[in-house]
């Protein structure tokens, strides 16, 4: 499976997800599940919503050996 989240997107999801989990656990709320989903997306580098709509913030890696054209 190809990653569709850039590093900045992953870090942001982990930070926001962790904050949601902390607040939700303090208030004993089910919102912690949303935070957990964000943290999992950040750790794995994949977002199901992005994949569903064909969106990606990750840079495409098209620099395979032999595919570069000389100047």
N, C-alpha and C positions, 0 to 999 in steps of 0.2 A: 504494500500500500504506500502510495506516495504522500508525503507530507504536504499540506496545503496552508500551513501557518508560518509566517515569518517569525524570526526570533523575537522581535519587539511585540508581536501579537501574542506569542506564547508567554512571554514574561508578564504582559499586561493581564492575561487571563489567569495566570497563577496568582498574581498579587490580588486582583479583585476577587477571585474565587476564595482565596484564603480569608480575606476580610469578611466576605459574606458568611463563610462557615463560622468564624469566630462570633460574629454578631448573632447569627441564627442559633448557635449553641447557647449563648448567653440568655436569649429570650425563649429558648426551647421551642424552636420553630422548624417547620419542614423546609424552610428556605435553604437549609444547609445542603440539601440535595442539588440545588442549582449551583451552589458554590463548588460542590464536589465534581459536578459535570464540567465546570469551567477549569478546574485544576487538572482533571483528566485530559481535557483537550490540550491544555498547555504542556503537559508532560509528554503526551504522545505526538503532538505536532499535527494532529488531524482534527478537523471539525466536520461533523456530519452535515450540518446545515450548509457549510461552504461546498462540500462535495455534492450535495443534492442540487444546488444551483450552479455548479461549475465555477465557483469563485475561488480565488487563491490569493493570499498575500505573500506567499513564498516565491522566491526568485526561481525561474525555470533553469534547470541545469542542462543545457544543450551543448556542453563542451566535451563531447565524447571524443575519444582518440580518432584522429583522421577526419573529423567533421569540420575542422577549422580551415578556412580558405587563406592561402598566403596573400600578402599585400602586393 
